[in-house]
Every structure is written in structure tokens, then in C-alpha cells.
Amino acid sequence: MGLLINNTNTSPQPDSSSAFLDALVSMSGDSDFYAGKSVLRNPDVYSAVSTISNTVASCPFISSTPLISKMLNNPDASNIRSGFNFWSSVLTNLLIHGNSFALIENGGHALKFVENSQMTVTIDTNTGNVRYYYSPNMQTCRQIAPDSILHFKILSMNGVSGISPLFSLRDSLDLQSIGTQTLKNVFQSGIHGMLNVSKTDLSDSAKENLRQNFQKIASSGVGVSDDSIKFEQISVDEGLLKAIQTNNLASEKVASVFNLPSEVLGVENAHSSVSQSLKTLFLQGLTPYFEAIQSELNNKLQGYEIEQDKSNILPASFADRAKTFVSLVQNSIMMPAEARQSLNIDEPSDNDNEALNRFYGSINFSQLDNLSENDYNKANASKYSNDNTDSNDNTDTNEEGNNDKDSK
């Protein structure tokens, strides 16, 4: 995404050296951030991005208007992308860049995915006007009205442009890139050391010839020399190697910036169960991403009450579902046949079974209005009668015991 503030270009400029991190240097140096797709080379970043994007994209859209629900679940105007792939692309760009775009076409009945590199956003801080310019190729460019484009964003400081969660990892990513390149150079260069030849004065060409011959011998695994040639190996500083290793992005750190439980990235946590982690993922981790999508849709497609069905994220176990349906049957809300069908344990003969196609209720419950005063008095009289009977029985027992003592 290109960003112009008061006609000053702050668009991200990717590093031509294909480094691990592409940093955007803008007016303030820290206000904007750009991370290329190369960040997905990190396994934890890839896992976090794919988990969030795929989970959110898999939740179907529901709306007060069925036609809008159908459109959002298969929005691509060109039918190139499925509904899942469309929203997964939107979420992936949103997580990596902090911003993602889609054009509203066909009078709001279709959407077109727009890559971040094809969109330029201009902001006039004096008037507050925001303009969008769409460049599908290098030859054409057209202005898009703000109400004709969906601009999804997360963690925005000005309400116009978002900030990627990777912003907080920019220094760690940069250092990791340098460390990775250092180790790569060490392994590629092979043997490091000094070849000392005593009692001789070698020309530069002779030294180079000796060095090449020694490398050939070393690569073959067997070498023969006299006591006039000694090799002193130069090892890489162990402190440097340790620093490179400890600077590797920890899975906990990546999970933290993406609001994910660390267990999602394969980190064991002895203090929480799997169900607790999934609840944290659903209730805390994914909420900002769902809201980023739904709030923009409801803002630009007003009146349709758009939301996403999240019920499949934390599916209940069969035992929990069975308990729920038993309660519904016992309270005359469902028939047993309907409960069996919902649990996918129904059989064709269930339709012919009258016992399964009836409503059931407990005879121990009755409305208070249906109880007459006589019924109420009888119930109380019976209670007090039982209490008195128990009391009399105890008295008689005590008297009999006393009589026995006197007779003795």
C-alpha cells in the first residue's frame, strides 16, 4: 500500500537484497511499517498468520438479507477465488501489512480483491480528506470513492492506516536476518584458518597455488605434508554463535504479538489445558480480527447486520451435545427423534416409532395457577402430618425406653 501524507510519499520501499525484513522508513521513522512476504520464511510467523487467516476465513457470513450472506460467502466478482480463498487472502495481507483492500462492485453485490501494491492512499491532514487510487497495472490509475472500497485495518493510530503485528518484531526480525546470513556465510565458505610454511619465501602466486591445493586436499578428507607446513584453524567465536541462537524468534514472542496462545504454535504449557487455550484463542485472540472485517463491512454495506458464525471454532464434544439434547427433550423443547437426528445417530425406522416422535415432560412440575387452595392445603397438611407422626414415634420410643429402665 502506498501512503501519501500531505503529498509526501511514505510508500514502503522493499529491500532489493531480499532480506528477511523489509522496513519502511517514513516521515517519523516509526509511524509506518512494511513487511514483505519474506516474513513467512519464519515457521512461527507462517503458523500464526495461516492459523488466524484460515480460521477467520472459514467462518461463514450471516446477514439479515440472505442475498448479502450469499454474496459475502462467495464474493469474488471474477469467480477466480473461492469464498474461503478470498477472505484468507484479505486476512493474510491484513496480518502482514496491517491493511487490506477490496473493491465494492456490481452495486454492492460483488467484491474484488486488491493487492496492497495496487492501492495508494492519500491523507490531507488539514482537511482530513482521504483518497484512494487504484492502479491495476503500471499504465492506468483511477481514483476510488471511499464508499466504494473496503479498507480493512488493525491497530490504527489515525483511523486511516493500520499497523501490522509484525511491527513489534521489526528489530528482532532484522537481527535474525543478519544472524542467519552470518551462519550461511560460515557454512558456505568451508574451512577457516591460516596455512604456515616455514623456511621459505613464497611469492603471491605460489601462496595462492598452495592455498588451492590445500583446499582440494581438505575437501577429499586426506592430506599429506611434512613438518614445514602447519595449519592453524580459525574458529567462529562461540559467543557470537550463542548470541545468534538466543536471538532466534521465540514461539512465545510471535504468539504474543498475534494474540494467540503459545500452544497454537506447538509450545507446551503445563498450566493450561487444550480447551482453555482454545477458549483464549476464541475470546481474546481472534476478536480483533473478526471485528476488523465485520465493522468495515457494516460501515460500507449498511443496513444488513453482517456478522460471522463462529460456532465451528470451538465445536462441543459429542458427550456435551448429548447432555444438551437430553435436557431439551426432558423440557419438552425437542422430540427424541429430532435430538437423534441432530446427533447424527438417527435411523430410518425412527420416523415410524411413535415413542420417538412425541414431546415429553416431567409430572413433578405444575403451574402455580393450576393448583387450587385445597391442593395447597392438602400438601401442607400432609407435610405437617408426617412431621407430627415422626415426632410422636420418637416420643413413644423414648417412653418405652424409660419404662424398661424402671422395671429393671
N, C-alpha and C positions, 0 to 999 in steps of 0.2 A: 504494500500500500504506500502510495506517495502521499506525503503530508506537507501542505504549504500553509505556513502561518504568516499572515500579512505579506504574502507574495515571496516569502523567504523559503527556499527549498530545504526541507528537512527530511527528504525521502531517504530510505535506507540504502546504503551502498554496500553490497556484499563484497567480501574479501575475495579478490581474484585468485588467491592462493589456495582456495577450497579448504580453509581452516575449519576446525571444529565449530568455532563460534564466529558468526558474522555480527559485529556490533555496529549499531547506528550512532554516529556522532552528530548530535543535533545542536540546536542553539545553546542549550544549557548543559549538554553533555550527558545528562541522565534522564531527561524528560521523556525520551523515546527509546525504543529498543527494537531491534530486528534480529531474529534468529532464523537462519536458513534451515532447510530440511535436513542439513547435515547433523543437526542435533539428534536426529533419530538414530544415529550410529551408536549412541549410548543405550545399552539394553534397558536400563531403568526408565529413561525418558520415553523410549519407544513403548514400553509396557504401560506406563502411566497414560500416555496420550491415547494409545489404542484402547485401553480399558474404558476411559471416560467417553471417548468419541463413539465407540461401538455400543456402550451401554445406553447412552442418551439417544443415539440414533435408532436403537431397537424398540424404544417406547413409542407406540402409535399415538398419533394426534387425535384428539376428540374435540368436537366443536358443537355449538348449538345449532349449526347448519350442517347437515350431512354432506352437502356438496363441498364445503370447505374442508371438512375432515378428509374426504376422499382426495381432494387436491393436495393437501399437505402431506399425505402419506404416499403420494406419487407425484411430486411437484415439478419434475424436470420437463420444461416445455418441449425439449427436443427428444425426450424419451431415451436419451443416451444412458442416463444413470437411473438406477432403481431408487425407490424412496430411501432405503437404508443407505446406499452409497452416497446419495445426495447429501443427507444430513450428517453422515460420517465425515464427508469432505468439509462441510461447513464447520463441524466441531474441531477437526484436526487443525484447520487454519486458525480457528479461534484460540486454541490452546497454544499453538506455536507463535503466532503473531499478536495475539490479543485482540484481533479484529477479523471479521469475516463478512462477506457480502453476497447478496442475491438480488437480482432484478425482479421486480413485480411486472409480469406481462399478462396479456390477454384479459385486461380489465380485472386483474386480481385472481384469475383462475389458473395461473401457471407461474412458476418461478424459474429463473435462470441462474445457475451458479456462476459466480465471477471470481476469478483468481485475484489474489491480493495485488499482484504485479500489474493487473489491468485497471486498477482503480486509483485515482488521485483525489484526495480530499483537501479542500482549501478552507481556511478559517480566517475570518476578519475579526480580530479581537475588539475592534472599535464598534462595529455594528452587531457582532455576534452571528453574522450570516455564515452558513455552511453550504458549500457547493461540492457536488460530486461530478467527476469527469471520468467517463468510461472509455478505455482505449483497448478494443479487442485485438488490435494489431498496431504496428508502428505507423501506419498510414492514416488511420482515422481516429477521431476523438470527438465525443459528444457529451454534452452536459446532461446529467440526470437529475430530475427533480427529487428533493429529499423524500417526498411521499411515494416515490416510485422505486425506491430501493430499500432493501432490508440491510441495515448495518448492525451486525451483532458485535458486541464488545464486552469485555470483562475488566474489572478493576480500572475504571476510568477516573482520571483526576479532573477532567474538564467536561465530561459528559459527551464528548465527541469522539475521542480516540481511546482505545483500551490499551492495557499493558499486559504482556504475556507473563504467566507464572515463571517462565524461564529467566525473567529479568533479574530475579534474586539470585540466580545461579550464574550470572554472566562472568564473574571473576573466577569462580570455580571451574567453569567450562573452559575459560581461556587458559588457565593454568594447566588443566588436564590436557588440553591440546598441545601445549608446549612439552609437557612430560611425555606424552605419547610419542611425539616427534623425536624427542631425545632418545628414548628407548629404541625406536625404529632405526635411528642412525647408528646406534651401538651394534645392533644385531646385523645390520646390512654391511657395516664396514669390516666385520670379521675380527682378525687379531689386532690388538693394540700393543705396541711395545717398541723397544729400541734394540737394534742389532749392532753389537760392538765387535769390531775387527781390530785386533791388536797387532802392533809391529808392522804397520803398513800405512802408506799414504795413498788413499783411493781418490780417483777423480770422480766428478759428479756422475758421469756415465757409468763408471764401474759400480758406484754405490747403488744406482738405480737398477742395474743388471743384477746385482746381488740381492736387492730387495725383492725383485720379481721372482727370482729363482727360489728364495726362501719362502715366499707365499705359495708357490707351487708345491714345494716340499711339505709345507704345513697343511695344505689342503688335502694332500694324499694320505696324511696321517703318520708317515715315517720319514725321518730325516737323519742324515749322517754328516758330521762335521768334526774338525779337530779342536784342540783347546785354544786356538787363536780366535774362534768365533763364539761369542756369548750373546744370549738373548735375554733381555730383561722385559718382562711383561708389564704393561701399564694397565692397571685395573681401574674400573669406574668407581668413583667414591661411593662407598656403601651408604653414607649419609644422604647423598643425592638420590640414590635408588629408593631409600626408605621414605624420603620426602615425597617422591613421585608416587609411591604406592599409597601412602596415607592420604594424599590429596585426591585420590580417586573418589568420584562422587559416591557417597554412601546412599544405599537404597532408602534409608530413613529420611535423608535430606530431600531426595526427589519426591518421595511420597508426601512429605510435609508441605512442600510448595504447591502441590497439586491437590491438597486437602484429601488425601487418600490414607486409609490405614496402611501401615507398613506391611501387613500380612498380604495385601493385594500384590505386592511386588516380591513375595516369597520370603519375607523376613518373619521368623518365628517370634511370637510374643507370648510368654508364659503367663501373662496377667490378663489375657482376654481370650474368650472363646471365638470360634469362627462366626457364630451367629451375632455376637457383639460387634465384631469387626464389620460385618455386612450391614448392620444397623447404623453404624457410624458412617459407612460409605454412603448409605442412602440418605440419612437425615442431615448430615453435615457436608460431606464431601461433594455430592452431586448437585445439591440445591442451587449454588450459584450458576452452574452451567445450564440447568433447566430454566432458571429464571432469565438468563441472558437470551435464550431462544424465545420463550413464551412472552416475555414482556415486549420484545420488539415486534413479534407477530401481532399481539393485541394492540400495539400502538399504531402500526401501519395498516392492519386489517381490522378496523374497529367494528364492534358490534357482534362478533362471532364467538366470544367467550372461549378462546382457544387454550387448551392445556394438553398435557401428555399423560397417558395411562402408565403409571409406574408400578402396577401390581405385579408384573412379571420379574421385577428386580429381586424381590425377596419372596419367592414362592413358598407358601406354607407346606409343611410336611404332610404326608397322607394321614398320619395319626391326628394332627391338629385339625385338618379339614374334616376328618370323620367326626371328631368331637363337636365341631361347629354344626354339622348337618344333623347330628343326633339331637342337639339342643333345638334346632329348628323344627324337627319332626315332633319332638315332645311338646313343643309350644304351639302346635297347630299352624305353623307357618308354611311348612312343606309336607308333601306326602312322601312316604318311604320310597316310592318309585322314582320321584323326582330327585331325591337325595342320592339314590343309587346311580342314576344317570349322571348326575354332576360329578360323582366319584369315578365314573367310567367302569363301574362294576355291574352295570345292568345287563339283563339278558332278554331275549325276545319274549320269553314267557311272562315277563313282569307285567306286561300290558293286560294279560288275562287273569292276573292274580288280584282279586278284589281286595284282599287284605293290604296289598301294597299301594292301592290307589284310593286310600281313604285318609282323612285327616284324623289325628289322634290328639287327645287332650287328657290332662290329669283330672281325676274326680275329686282330688283333695283341695281344689280351688273353686271359689264361687264368688260372684259379685256380692258386695255387702247389701246392695239394694234388694237382692233376691232373698235375703234372709229375713224372715218375719220376726217380730218381737218374741213370739212364742218359741221359735227355734233358738233365739239367742238365750232366752231364759232356761230352756232345756239344757243347752250346752253348759251354761254356768252352773245350773243345779247339779248336773252330772259331775262336774268337776269338784264342787264343794262336797257332794255326797261321797265321792271317792276319798277325799281328804279326811272327812269325818270318820269314814269306815276304817281307814288306816289308823287314825288316832285311837278309836275305840279298841281296835285289835291290839294295839300296843299297851293300852291300859289294862285290858283283860289279862294279857300276858304277864304284866308286872304284878297284878294282884295274885295270880296263880303262883307266881314265884314266891311272893311273901308268905302265902298260906303254907307252902311246902316248908319254909324255914321255921314257921311257928310250930308246925306239927312235930318237927324234929326236936 
